[in-house]
Amino acid sequence: MFDYDSELARHHERLMEALDVRAGDRVLDIGCGTGRTTRDAARAASPGTALGIDVSGPMLARARREAEAEGLSNAAFTQGDAQDQAFAPEHFTLAVSRFGTMFFSDPAAAFANIGRALRPGARFVQLVWQAAERQEWHTAIRAALSGGPASPAPAPAAGDPFTLADPQVAAGVLTAAGFTGVDVVDVREPVHYGPDAERALAAVLQLRMAREWLTGLDAASGERALDRLRGTLDAHDTGDGVWFDSRAWLVVARRM
């Protein structure tokens, strides 16, 4: 299982600072994965609660194990899609997502559904990726695997990690869904793929984009691609881990 918590450690700090969970909050964590954000929110919200939702059963199983190990009885997890999940209306006082909202097949419907679950005036704080060409992790890895400069990325399609890369698009969808006061802040933090190049290679090969680039290559071409990738990872090994530059938007809005 890819370790998104390690990859996004720097982003997580920025997100939790902006989230500003208060005691008694009821927090909804969208696309919670293995639950790091949910658990941190639960700790800060006590005696309030935090609910994480994700489509991945294996990730949620790990999230529940971690919460139990940490003694967080106020953290809960449910498997489902926040786009159409039947949340209790106007129940949550705060919503958060760490790179979990870009994959909705219908963002307008998803944000409207999330909005109905929030109390009037509740904040919705999310991190989303900026455009693909602003992500060194994306361009450098693609170039290594393809054997040349990364070609221009196609326009984002449904399910693409860059569907909310345009701040005007994100603000427009949120406004149409009943949110107001949309604020977008540039966040530039590196992503971490491992303590050294070999372990970073194992991590990167779990990513969908790496698997897609390698699919269909013959054995010799695949080995050359892996050699180039090893070289790229070596070049990004700082001695304190393998890091790539990245850019995100911190998007904050309020439910009307």
Number of C-alpha atoms within 10 A of each C-alpha: 9 14 14 15 16 13 19 17 15 15 22 18 12 15 21 17 9 14 19 13 22 18 15 14 20 24 28 30 28 27 26 28 28 28 29 19 24 30 28 16 31 29 21 19 21 19 14 19 24 28 22 32 25 22 16 16 14 13 17 22 16 14 23 20 13 16 22 13 9 11 12 18 15 19 25 21 22 17 18 17 16 24 19 14 15 13 15 10 13 15 16 24 22 26 28 27 24 24 22 20 23 24 17 19 14 13 21 18 17 20 24 20 20 25 25 20 23 26 18 17 14 21 25 26 23 24 26 25 22 23 21 21 16 16 19 17 19 18 17 20 22 20 17 22 27 20 14 10 12 16 11 9 11 7 10 15 11 13 14 13 20 21 23 24 20 15 18 12 12 20 21 14 19 26 20 13 21 19 24 17 14 20 14 18 12 12 18 17 18 20 22 25 27 22 15 18 24 14 14 20 19 13 18 20 16 13 12 9 14 19 13 11 15 18 9 10 11 9 10 9 15 17 14 15 21 18 14 18 25 19 14 19 27 18 12 18 20 13 11 10 17 25 25 19 16 21 22 24 23 23 23 23 22 23 26 17
